[in-house]
Amino acid sequence: MPQLDTSTWFITILSMFLTLFILFQLKISKHHYPENPTIKPAKSPGQYTPWENKWTKIYSPLSLPPQ
């Protein structure tokens, strides 16, 4: 049975990693990221609802007295 020649494996794997690294660097360098992101102000709702300025109570059926 012939022996497997592994003498070139190291250089093959090393060149594969180098090629992948270069390809990913080129792919990443093509992206354009915003330089100064700005914060957009939050918009307040235009419609007024009467419960915005006062507390409301929500009664759980278990907390009510028995009838």
PQR file with spaces between the fields and no chain letter, atoms N, CA, C, O and H, PARSE charges and radii, in Angstrom:
ATOM       1  N    MET     1       0.848   -1.172    0.000 -0.4000 1.5000
ATOM       2  CA   MET     1       0.000    0.000    0.000 -0.0000 2.0000
ATOM       3  C    MET     1       0.900    1.244    0.000  0.5500 1.7000
ATOM       4  O    MET     1       1.797    1.336    0.837 -0.5500 1.4000
ATOM       5  N    PRO     2       0.689    2.195   -0.905 -0.5600 1.5000
ATOM       6  CA   PRO     2       1.586    3.357   -0.974  0.2800 2.0000
ATOM       7  C    PRO     2       1.325    4.338    0.164  0.5500 1.7000
ATOM       8  O    PRO     2       0.205    4.456    0.661 -0.5500 1.4000
ATOM       9  N    GLN     3       2.364    5.023    0.555 -0.4000 1.5000
ATOM      10  CA   GLN     3       2.266    6.007    1.627 -0.0000 2.0000
ATOM      11  C    GLN     3       1.712    7.329    1.072  0.5500 1.7000
ATOM      12  O    GLN     3       1.953    7.695   -0.079 -0.5500 1.4000
ATOM      13  H    GLN     3       3.274    4.927    0.150  0.4000 1.0000
ATOM      14  N    LEU     4       0.975    8.014    1.919 -0.4000 1.5000
ATOM      15  CA   LEU     4       0.405    9.297    1.517 -0.0000 2.0000
ATOM      16  C    LEU     4       1.461   10.382    1.692  0.5500 1.7000
ATOM      17  O    LEU     4       2.052   10.503    2.765 -0.5500 1.4000
ATOM      18  H    LEU     4       0.779    7.716    2.853  0.4000 1.0000
ATOM      19  N    ASP     5       1.700   11.156    0.671 -0.4000 1.5000
ATOM      20  CA   ASP     5       2.714   12.209    0.726 -0.0000 2.0000
ATOM      21  C    ASP     5       2.088   13.464    1.347  0.5500 1.7000
ATOM      22  O    ASP     5       1.238   14.109    0.733 -0.5500 1.4000
ATOM      23  H    ASP     5       1.221   11.058   -0.202  0.4000 1.0000
ATOM      24  N    THR     6       2.514   13.800    2.555 -0.4000 1.5000
ATOM      25  CA   THR     6       1.961   14.955    3.260 -0.0000 2.0000
ATOM      26  C    THR     6       2.934   16.124    3.298  0.5500 1.7000
ATOM      27  O    THR     6       2.724   17.066    4.062 -0.5500 1.4000
ATOM      28  H    THR     6       3.205   13.277    3.054  0.4000 1.0000
ATOM      29  N    SER     7       3.982   16.090    2.503 -0.4000 1.5000
ATOM      30  CA   SER     7       4.998   17.140    2.568 -0.0000 2.0000
ATOM      31  C    SER     7       4.468   18.485    2.051  0.5500 1.7000
ATOM      32  O    SER     7       4.983   19.532    2.445 -0.5500 1.4000
ATOM      33  H    SER     7       4.152   15.325    1.882  0.4000 1.0000
ATOM      34  N    THR     8       3.473   18.480    1.195 -0.4000 1.5000
ATOM      35  CA   THR     8       2.960   19.741    0.641 -0.0000 2.0000
ATOM      36  C    THR     8       1.715   20.244    1.364  0.5500 1.7000
ATOM      37  O    THR     8       1.181   21.293    1.004 -0.5500 1.4000
ATOM      38  H    THR     8       3.054   17.630    0.875  0.4000 1.0000
ATOM      39  N    TRP     9       1.247   19.526    2.364 -0.4000 1.5000
ATOM      40  CA   TRP     9       0.027   19.928    3.046 -0.0000 2.0000
ATOM      41  C    TRP     9       0.184   21.262    3.770  0.5500 1.7000
ATOM      42  O    TRP     9      -0.722   22.095    3.752 -0.5500 1.4000
ATOM      43  H    TRP     9       1.680   18.673    2.657  0.4000 1.0000
ATOM      44  N    PHE    10       1.312   21.457    4.394 -0.4000 1.5000
ATOM      45  CA   PHE    10       1.516   22.673    5.180 -0.0000 2.0000
ATOM      46  C    PHE    10       1.423   23.909    4.286  0.5500 1.7000
ATOM      47  O    PHE    10       0.700   24.851    4.611 -0.5500 1.4000
ATOM      48  H    PHE    10       2.049   20.781    4.409  0.4000 1.0000
ATOM      49  N    ILE    11       2.131   23.918    3.188 -0.4000 1.5000
ATOM      50  CA   ILE    11       2.119   25.081    2.296 -0.0000 2.0000
ATOM      51  C    ILE    11       0.755   25.249    1.634  0.5500 1.7000
ATOM      52  O    ILE    11       0.346   26.376    1.354 -0.5500 1.4000
ATOM      53  H    ILE    11       2.719   23.153    2.924  0.4000 1.0000
ATOM      54  N    THR    12       0.053   24.166    1.382 -0.4000 1.5000
ATOM      55  CA   THR    12      -1.285   24.255    0.786 -0.0000 2.0000
ATOM      56  C    THR    12      -2.269   24.894    1.766  0.5500 1.7000
ATOM      57  O    THR    12      -3.028   25.789    1.396 -0.5500 1.4000
ATOM      58  H    THR    12       0.385   23.251    1.610  0.4000 1.0000
ATOM      59  N    ILE    13      -2.250   24.437    2.997 -0.4000 1.5000
ATOM      60  CA   ILE    13      -3.160   24.984    4.015 -0.0000 2.0000
ATOM      61  C    ILE    13      -2.806   26.430    4.321  0.5500 1.7000
ATOM      62  O    ILE    13      -3.697   27.265    4.474 -0.5500 1.4000
ATOM      63  H    ILE    13      -1.633   23.709    3.297  0.4000 1.0000
ATOM      64  N    LEU    14      -1.524   26.734    4.411 -0.4000 1.5000
ATOM      65  CA   LEU    14      -1.094   28.094    4.691 -0.0000 2.0000
ATOM      66  C    LEU    14      -1.504   29.039    3.558  0.5500 1.7000
ATOM      67  O    LEU    14      -1.978   30.145    3.819 -0.5500 1.4000
ATOM      68  H    LEU    14      -0.800   26.055    4.287  0.4000 1.0000
ATOM      69  N    SER    15      -1.330   28.620    2.328 -0.4000 1.5000
ATOM      70  CA   SER    15      -1.727   29.480    1.207 -0.0000 2.0000
ATOM      71  C    SER    15      -3.243   29.630    1.130  0.5500 1.7000
ATOM      72  O    SER    15      -3.737   30.666    0.687 -0.5500 1.4000
ATOM      73  H    SER    15      -0.945   27.722    2.116  0.4000 1.0000
ATOM      74  N    MET    16      -3.990   28.607    1.556 -0.4000 1.5000
ATOM      75  CA   MET    16      -5.445   28.707    1.572 -0.0000 2.0000
ATOM      76  C    MET    16      -5.889   29.759    2.586  0.5500 1.7000
ATOM      77  O    MET    16      -6.748   30.587    2.284 -0.5500 1.4000
ATOM      78  H    MET    16      -3.589   27.765    1.916  0.4000 1.0000
ATOM      79  N    PHE    17      -5.310   29.730    3.783 -0.4000 1.5000
ATOM      80  CA   PHE    17      -5.670   30.723    4.799 -0.0000 2.0000
ATOM      81  C    PHE    17      -5.270   32.128    4.364  0.5500 1.7000
ATOM      82  O    PHE    17      -6.017   33.079    4.597 -0.5500 1.4000
ATOM      83  H    PHE    17      -4.612   29.057    4.028  0.4000 1.0000
ATOM      84  N    LEU    18      -4.130   32.271    3.749 -0.4000 1.5000
ATOM      85  CA   LEU    18      -3.691   33.581    3.271 -0.0000 2.0000
ATOM      86  C    LEU    18      -4.638   34.100    2.191  0.5500 1.7000
ATOM      87  O    LEU    18      -4.993   35.279    2.193 -0.5500 1.4000
ATOM      88  H    LEU    18      -3.524   31.499    3.560  0.4000 1.0000
ATOM      89  N    THR    19      -5.044   33.239    1.283 -0.4000 1.5000
ATOM      90  CA   THR    19      -5.972   33.639    0.231 -0.0000 2.0000
ATOM      91  C    THR    19      -7.329   34.031    0.807  0.5500 1.7000
ATOM      92  O    THR    19      -7.911   35.034    0.395 -0.5500 1.4000
ATOM      93  H    THR    19      -4.756   32.281    1.281  0.4000 1.0000
ATOM      94  N    LEU    20      -7.831   33.249    1.751 -0.4000 1.5000
ATOM      95  CA   LEU    20      -9.117   33.587    2.374 -0.0000 2.0000
ATOM      96  C    LEU    20      -9.035   34.911    3.121  0.5500 1.7000
ATOM      97  O    LEU    20      -9.969   35.712    3.075 -0.5500 1.4000
ATOM      98  H    LEU    20      -7.358   32.434    2.085  0.4000 1.0000
ATOM      99  N    PHE    21      -7.932   35.140    3.804 -0.4000 1.5000
ATOM     100  CA   PHE    21      -7.757   36.388    4.535 -0.0000 2.0000
ATOM     101  C    PHE    21      -7.767   37.576    3.572  0.5500 1.7000
ATOM     102  O    PHE    21      -8.424   38.584    3.834 -0.5500 1.4000
ATOM     103  H    PHE    21      -7.174   34.489    3.842  0.4000 1.0000
ATOM     104  N    ILE    22      -7.053   37.461    2.478 -0.4000 1.5000
ATOM     105  CA   ILE    22      -7.004   38.555    1.495 -0.0000 2.0000
ATOM     106  C    ILE    22      -8.372   38.781    0.869  0.5500 1.7000
ATOM     107  O    ILE    22      -8.789   39.925    0.689 -0.5500 1.4000
ATOM     108  H    ILE    22      -6.519   36.642    2.265  0.4000 1.0000
ATOM     109  N    LEU    23      -9.071   37.704    0.539 -0.4000 1.5000
ATOM     110  CA   LEU    23     -10.406   37.856   -0.061 -0.0000 2.0000
ATOM     111  C    LEU    23     -11.389   38.535    0.895  0.5500 1.7000
ATOM     112  O    LEU    23     -12.174   39.390    0.484 -0.5500 1.4000
ATOM     113  H    LEU    23      -8.732   36.775    0.685  0.4000 1.0000
ATOM     114  N    PHE    24     -11.340   38.149    2.167 -0.4000 1.5000
ATOM     115  CA   PHE    24     -12.240   38.778    3.131 -0.0000 2.0000
ATOM     116  C    PHE    24     -11.872   40.240    3.366  0.5500 1.7000
ATOM     117  O    PHE    24     -12.758   41.075    3.548 -0.5500 1.4000
ATOM     118  H    PHE    24     -10.703   37.454    2.500  0.4000 1.0000
ATOM     119  N    GLN    25     -10.586   40.558    3.364 -0.4000 1.5000
ATOM     120  CA   GLN    25     -10.180   41.951    3.517 -0.0000 2.0000
ATOM     121  C    GLN    25     -10.675   42.791    2.339  0.5500 1.7000
ATOM     122  O    GLN    25     -11.136   43.917    2.528 -0.5500 1.4000
ATOM     123  H    GLN    25      -9.867   39.879    3.216  0.4000 1.0000
ATOM     124  N    LEU    26     -10.581   42.256    1.150 -0.4000 1.5000
ATOM     125  CA   LEU    26     -11.073   42.985   -0.022 -0.0000 2.0000
ATOM     126  C    LEU    26     -12.587   43.149    0.025  0.5500 1.7000
ATOM     127  O    LEU    26     -13.116   44.194   -0.354 -0.5500 1.4000
ATOM     128  H    LEU    26     -10.206   41.341    0.997  0.4000 1.0000
ATOM     129  N    LYS    27     -13.276   42.119    0.489 -0.4000 1.5000
ATOM     130  CA   LYS    27     -14.736   42.186    0.572 -0.0000 2.0000
ATOM     131  C    LYS    27     -15.172   43.213    1.608  0.5500 1.7000
ATOM     132  O    LYS    27     -16.110   43.975    1.374 -0.5500 1.4000
ATOM     133  H    LYS    27     -12.846   41.270    0.797  0.4000 1.0000
ATOM     134  N    ILE    28     -14.502   43.235    2.738 -0.4000 1.5000
ATOM     135  CA   ILE    28     -14.865   44.169    3.808 -0.0000 2.0000
ATOM     136  C    ILE    28     -14.514   45.599    3.410  0.5500 1.7000
ATOM     137  O    ILE    28     -15.242   46.527    3.761 -0.5500 1.4000
ATOM     138  H    ILE    28     -13.740   42.616    2.928  0.4000 1.0000
ATOM     139  N    SER    29     -13.421   45.794    2.689 -0.4000 1.5000
ATOM     140  CA   SER    29     -12.995   47.151    2.345 -0.0000 2.0000
ATOM     141  C    SER    29     -13.933   47.819    1.339  0.5500 1.7000
ATOM     142  O    SER    29     -13.866   49.036    1.165 -0.5500 1.4000
ATOM     143  H    SER    29     -12.830   45.040    2.403  0.4000 1.0000
ATOM     144  N    LYS    30     -14.798   47.065    0.676 -0.4000 1.5000
ATOM     145  CA   LYS    30     -15.732   47.653   -0.284 -0.0000 2.0000
ATOM     146  C    LYS    30     -16.965   48.251    0.379  0.5500 1.7000
ATOM     147  O    LYS    30     -17.718   48.978   -0.268 -0.5500 1.4000
ATOM     148  H    LYS    30     -14.852   46.076    0.817  0.4000 1.0000
ATOM     149  N    HIS    31     -17.183   47.961    1.654 -0.4000 1.5000
ATOM     150  CA   HIS    31     -18.352   48.495    2.356 -0.0000 2.0000
ATOM     151  C    HIS    31     -18.106   49.948    2.727  0.5500 1.7000
ATOM     152  O    HIS    31     -16.992   50.334    3.081 -0.5500 1.4000
ATOM     153  H    HIS    31     -16.571   47.371    2.180  0.4000 1.0000
ATOM     154  N    HIS    32     -19.162   50.749    2.641 -0.4000 1.5000
ATOM     155  CA   HIS    32     -19.078   52.161    3.020 -0.0000 2.0000
ATOM     156  C    HIS    32     -19.905   52.345    4.288  0.5500 1.7000
ATOM     157  O    HIS    32     -21.125   52.185    4.280 -0.5500 1.4000
ATOM     158  H    HIS    32     -20.067   50.436    2.353  0.4000 1.0000
ATOM     159  N    TYR    33     -19.226   52.680    5.364 -0.4000 1.5000
ATOM     160  CA   TYR    33     -19.891   52.895    6.639 -0.0000 2.0000
ATOM     161  C    TYR    33     -20.106   54.394    6.848  0.5500 1.7000
ATOM     162  O    TYR    33     -19.275   55.193    6.418 -0.5500 1.4000
ATOM     163  H    TYR    33     -18.234   52.810    5.371  0.4000 1.0000
ATOM     164  N    PRO    34     -21.197   54.789    7.495 -0.5600 1.5000
ATOM     165  CA   PRO    34     -21.415   56.217    7.743  0.2800 2.0000
ATOM     166  C    PRO    34     -20.348   56.751    8.713  0.5500 1.7000
ATOM     167  O    PRO    34     -20.012   56.108    9.707 -0.5500 1.4000
ATOM     168  N    GLU    35     -19.830   57.937    8.397 -0.4000 1.5000
ATOM     169  CA   GLU    35     -18.759   58.485    9.226 -0.0000 2.0000
ATOM     170  C    GLU    35     -19.288   59.053   10.535  0.5500 1.7000
ATOM     171  O    GLU    35     -18.763   58.743   11.605 -0.5500 1.4000
ATOM     172  H    GLU    35     -20.103   58.460    7.590  0.4000 1.0000
ATOM     173  N    ASN    36     -20.325   59.882   10.458 -0.4000 1.5000
ATOM     174  CA   ASN    36     -20.880   60.504   11.660 -0.0000 2.0000
ATOM     175  C    ASN    36     -22.366   60.210   11.741  0.5500 1.7000
ATOM     176  O    ASN    36     -23.170   60.970   11.200 -0.5500 1.4000
ATOM     177  H    ASN    36     -20.752   60.134    9.589  0.4000 1.0000
ATOM     178  N    PRO    37     -22.751   59.127   12.402 -0.5600 1.5000
ATOM     179  CA   PRO    37     -24.188   58.851   12.521  0.2800 2.0000
ATOM     180  C    PRO    37     -24.855   59.893   13.410  0.5500 1.7000
ATOM     181  O    PRO    37     -24.303   60.286   14.438 -0.5500 1.4000
ATOM     182  N    THR    38     -26.021   60.329   13.021 -0.4000 1.5000
ATOM     183  CA   THR    38     -26.753   61.331   13.790 -0.0000 2.0000
ATOM     184  C    THR    38     -27.966   60.682   14.441  0.5500 1.7000
ATOM     185  O    THR    38     -28.521   59.704   13.939 -0.5500 1.4000
ATOM     186  H    THR    38     -26.470   60.010   12.187  0.4000 1.0000
ATOM     187  N    ILE    39     -28.357   61.251   15.563 -0.4000 1.5000
ATOM     188  CA   ILE    39     -29.516   60.744   16.302 -0.0000 2.0000
ATOM     189  C    ILE    39     -30.752   61.502   15.830  0.5500 1.7000
ATOM     190  O    ILE    39     -30.779   62.733   15.843 -0.5500 1.4000
ATOM     191  H    ILE    39     -27.906   62.045   15.970  0.4000 1.0000
ATOM     192  N    LYS    40     -31.765   60.764   15.417 -0.4000 1.5000
ATOM     193  CA   LYS    40     -33.005   61.387   14.981 -0.0000 2.0000
ATOM     194  C    LYS    40     -33.866   61.696   16.211  0.5500 1.7000
ATOM     195  O    LYS    40     -33.981   60.856   17.104 -0.5500 1.4000
ATOM     196  H    LYS    40     -31.743   59.765   15.406  0.4000 1.0000
ATOM     197  N    PRO    41     -34.464   62.876   16.269 -0.5600 1.5000
ATOM     198  CA   PRO    41     -35.327   63.189   17.411  0.2800 2.0000
ATOM     199  C    PRO    41     -36.600   62.344   17.375  0.5500 1.7000
ATOM     200  O    PRO    41     -37.156   62.065   16.313 -0.5500 1.4000
ATOM     201  N    ALA    42     -37.037   61.952   18.553 -0.4000 1.5000
ATOM     202  CA   ALA    42     -38.252   61.138   18.650 -0.0000 2.0000
ATOM     203  C    ALA    42     -39.473   62.014   18.383  0.5500 1.7000
ATOM     204  O    ALA    42     -39.561   63.142   18.870 -0.5500 1.4000
ATOM     205  H    ALA    42     -36.586   62.179   19.416  0.4000 1.0000
ATOM     206  N    LYS    43     -40.396   61.492   17.618 -0.4000 1.5000
ATOM     207  CA   LYS    43     -41.610   62.233   17.313 -0.0000 2.0000
ATOM     208  C    LYS    43     -42.665   61.944   18.382  0.5500 1.7000
ATOM     209  O    LYS    43     -42.888   60.794   18.760 -0.5500 1.4000
ATOM     210  H    LYS    43     -40.325   60.576   17.223  0.4000 1.0000
ATOM     211  N    SER    44     -43.300   63.001   18.853 -0.4000 1.5000
ATOM     212  CA   SER    44     -44.374   62.811   19.832 -0.0000 2.0000
ATOM     213  C    SER    44     -45.681   62.554   19.076  0.5500 1.7000
ATOM     214  O    SER    44     -45.869   63.059   17.969 -0.5500 1.4000
ATOM     215  H    SER    44     -43.119   63.935   18.546  0.4000 1.0000
ATOM     216  N    PRO    45     -46.577   61.775   19.669 -0.5600 1.5000
ATOM     217  CA   PRO    45     -47.844   61.499   18.968  0.2800 2.0000
ATOM     218  C    PRO    45     -48.676   62.772   18.852  0.5500 1.7000
ATOM     219  O    PRO    45     -48.746   63.563   19.793 -0.5500 1.4000
ATOM     220  N    GLY    46     -49.290   62.961   17.724 -0.4000 1.5000
ATOM     221  CA   GLY    46     -50.075   64.162   17.488 -0.0000 2.0000
ATOM     222  C    GLY    46     -51.453   64.102   18.116  0.5500 1.7000
ATOM     223  O    GLY    46     -52.055   65.143   18.377 -0.5500 1.4000
ATOM     224  H    GLY    46     -49.233   62.319   16.960  0.4000 1.0000
ATOM     225  N    GLN    47     -51.963   62.916   18.361 -0.4000 1.5000
ATOM     226  CA   GLN    47     -53.310   62.783   18.898 -0.0000 2.0000
ATOM     227  C    GLN    47     -53.260   62.775   20.420  0.5500 1.7000
ATOM     228  O    GLN    47     -52.491   62.026   21.022 -0.5500 1.4000
ATOM     229  H    GLN    47     -51.474   62.070   18.149  0.4000 1.0000
ATOM     230  N    TYR    48     -54.087   63.616   21.035 -0.4000 1.5000
ATOM     231  CA   TYR    48     -54.128   63.690   22.499 -0.0000 2.0000
ATOM     232  C    TYR    48     -55.140   62.683   23.032  0.5500 1.7000
ATOM     233  O    TYR    48     -56.261   62.584   22.532 -0.5500 1.4000
ATOM     234  H    TYR    48     -54.711   64.225   20.546  0.4000 1.0000
ATOM     235  N    THR    49     -54.731   61.947   24.045 -0.4000 1.5000
ATOM     236  CA   THR    49     -55.649   61.006   24.698 -0.0000 2.0000
ATOM     237  C    THR    49     -55.778   61.413   26.158  0.5500 1.7000
ATOM     238  O    THR    49     -54.776   61.773   26.776 -0.5500 1.4000
ATOM     239  H    THR    49     -53.821   62.027   24.451  0.4000 1.0000
ATOM     240  N    PRO    50     -56.967   61.367   26.726 -0.5600 1.5000
ATOM     241  CA   PRO    50     -57.167   61.884   28.099  0.2800 2.0000
ATOM     242  C    PRO    50     -56.451   61.076   29.164  0.5500 1.7000
ATOM     243  O    PRO    50     -56.264   61.584   30.269 -0.5500 1.4000
ATOM     244  N    TRP    51     -56.044   59.858   28.896 -0.4000 1.5000
ATOM     245  CA   TRP    51     -55.408   59.064   29.938 -0.0000 2.0000
ATOM     246  C    TRP    51     -53.894   59.258   29.980  0.5500 1.7000
ATOM     247  O    TRP    51     -53.215   58.576   30.749 -0.5500 1.4000
ATOM     248  H    TRP    51     -56.195   59.445   27.998  0.4000 1.0000
ATOM     249  N    GLU    52     -53.356   60.154   29.189 -0.4000 1.5000
ATOM     250  CA   GLU    52     -51.914   60.362   29.217 -0.0000 2.0000
ATOM     251  C    GLU    52     -51.471   61.066   30.506  0.5500 1.7000
ATOM     252  O    GLU    52     -50.391   60.782   31.025 -0.5500 1.4000
ATOM     253  H    GLU    52     -53.908   60.708   28.564  0.4000 1.0000
ATOM     254  N    ASN    53     -52.296   61.977   31.021 -0.4000 1.5000
ATOM     255  CA   ASN    53     -51.874   62.801   32.157 -0.0000 2.0000
ATOM     256  C    ASN    53     -52.453   62.360   33.488  0.5500 1.7000
ATOM     257  O    ASN    53     -52.237   63.054   34.482 -0.5500 1.4000
ATOM     258  H    ASN    53     -53.173   62.207   30.600  0.4000 1.0000
ATOM     259  N    LYS    54     -53.162   61.269   33.573 -0.4000 1.5000
ATOM     260  CA   LYS    54     -53.711   60.839   34.847 -0.0000 2.0000
ATOM     261  C    LYS    54     -53.550   59.330   35.000  0.5500 1.7000
ATOM     262  O    LYS    54     -53.412   58.600   34.018 -0.5500 1.4000
ATOM     263  H    LYS    54     -53.337   60.704   32.766  0.4000 1.0000
ATOM     264  N    TRP    55     -53.571   58.885   36.240 -0.4000 1.5000
ATOM     265  CA   TRP    55     -53.421   57.463   36.529 -0.0000 2.0000
ATOM     266  C    TRP    55     -54.726   56.736   36.239  0.5500 1.7000
ATOM     267  O    TRP    55     -55.815   57.274   36.439 -0.5500 1.4000
ATOM     268  H    TRP    55     -53.683   59.477   37.038  0.4000 1.0000
ATOM     269  N    THR    56     -54.599   55.548   35.782 -0.4000 1.5000
ATOM     270  CA   THR    56     -55.773   54.700   35.609 -0.0000 2.0000
ATOM     271  C    THR    56     -55.574   53.432   36.419  0.5500 1.7000
ATOM     272  O    THR    56     -54.452   52.945   36.565 -0.5500 1.4000
ATOM     273  H    THR    56     -53.715   55.111   35.619  0.4000 1.0000
ATOM     274  N    LYS    57     -56.639   52.917   36.929 -0.4000 1.5000
ATOM     275  CA   LYS    57     -56.562   51.690   37.716 -0.0000 2.0000
ATOM     276  C    LYS    57     -57.123   50.535   36.895  0.5500 1.7000
ATOM     277  O    LYS    57     -58.145   50.666   36.223 -0.5500 1.4000
ATOM     278  H    LYS    57     -57.550   53.312   36.810  0.4000 1.0000
ATOM     279  N    ILE    58     -56.437   49.414   36.966 -0.4000 1.5000
ATOM     280  CA   ILE    58     -56.902   48.207   36.329 -0.0000 2.0000
ATOM     281  C    ILE    58     -57.111   47.190   37.445  0.5500 1.7000
ATOM     282  O    ILE    58     -56.165   46.802   38.131 -0.5500 1.4000
ATOM     283  H    ILE    58     -55.606   49.308   37.512  0.4000 1.0000
ATOM     284  N    TYR    59     -58.335   46.773   37.616 -0.4000 1.5000
ATOM     285  CA   TYR    59     -58.646   45.842   38.690 -0.0000 2.0000
ATOM     286  C    TYR    59     -58.575   44.404   38.188  0.5500 1.7000
ATOM     287  O    TYR    59     -59.164   44.045   37.168 -0.5500 1.4000
ATOM     288  H    TYR    59     -59.104   47.089   37.059  0.4000 1.0000
ATOM     289  N    SER    60     -57.847   43.611   38.926 -0.4000 1.5000
ATOM     290  CA   SER    60     -57.781   42.190   38.629 -0.0000 2.0000
ATOM     291  C    SER    60     -59.039   41.536   39.189  0.5500 1.7000
ATOM     292  O    SER    60     -59.480   41.913   40.275 -0.5500 1.4000
ATOM     293  H    SER    60     -57.368   43.902   39.755  0.4000 1.0000
ATOM     294  N    PRO    61     -59.629   40.575   38.492 -0.5600 1.5000
ATOM     295  CA   PRO    61     -60.833   39.913   39.023  0.2800 2.0000
ATOM     296  C    PRO    61     -60.597   39.241   40.365  0.5500 1.7000
ATOM     297  O    PRO    61     -61.529   39.108   41.158 -0.5500 1.4000
ATOM     298  N    LEU    62     -59.369   38.813   40.636 -0.4000 1.5000
ATOM     299  CA   LEU    62     -59.101   38.158   41.914 -0.0000 2.0000
ATOM     300  C    LEU    62     -59.009   39.134   43.070  0.5500 1.7000
ATOM     301  O    LEU    62     -59.198   38.740   44.221 -0.5500 1.4000
ATOM     302  H    LEU    62     -58.611   38.920   39.992  0.4000 1.0000
ATOM     303  N    SER    63     -58.721   40.413   42.789 -0.4000 1.5000
ATOM     304  CA   SER    63     -58.598   41.382   43.883 -0.0000 2.0000
ATOM     305  C    SER    63     -59.925   42.047   44.250  0.5500 1.7000
ATOM     306  O    SER    63     -60.000   42.768   45.245 -0.5500 1.4000
ATOM     307  H    SER    63     -58.568   40.733   41.854  0.4000 1.0000
ATOM     308  N    LEU    64     -60.965   41.811   43.459 -0.4000 1.5000
ATOM     309  CA   LEU    64     -62.280   42.384   43.765 -0.0000 2.0000
ATOM     310  C    LEU    64     -62.944   41.589   44.886  0.5500 1.7000
ATOM     311  O    LEU    64     -62.689   40.396   45.048 -0.5500 1.4000
ATOM     312  H    LEU    64     -60.904   41.225   42.651  0.4000 1.0000
ATOM     313  N    PRO    65     -63.798   42.261   45.657 -0.5600 1.5000
ATOM     314  CA   PRO    65     -64.510   41.520   46.721  0.2800 2.0000
ATOM     315  C    PRO    65     -65.478   40.507   46.125  0.5500 1.7000
ATOM     316  O    PRO    65     -66.004   40.719   45.032 -0.5500 1.4000
ATOM     317  N    PRO    66     -65.711   39.423   46.824 -0.5600 1.5000
ATOM     318  CA   PRO    66     -66.647   38.405   46.279  0.2800 2.0000
ATOM     319  C    PRO    66     -68.068   38.960   46.203  0.5500 1.7000
ATOM     320  O    PRO    66     -68.476   39.755   47.049 -0.5500 1.4000
ATOM     321  N    GLN    67     -68.791   38.552   45.223 -0.4000 1.5000
ATOM     322  CA   GLN    67     -70.157   39.050   45.033 -0.0000 2.0000
ATOM     323  C    GLN    67     -71.177   38.046   45.489  0.5500 1.7000
ATOM     324  O    GLN    67     -72.377   38.302   45.401 -0.5500 1.4000
ATOM     325  H    GLN    67     -68.460   37.905   44.535  0.4000 1.0000
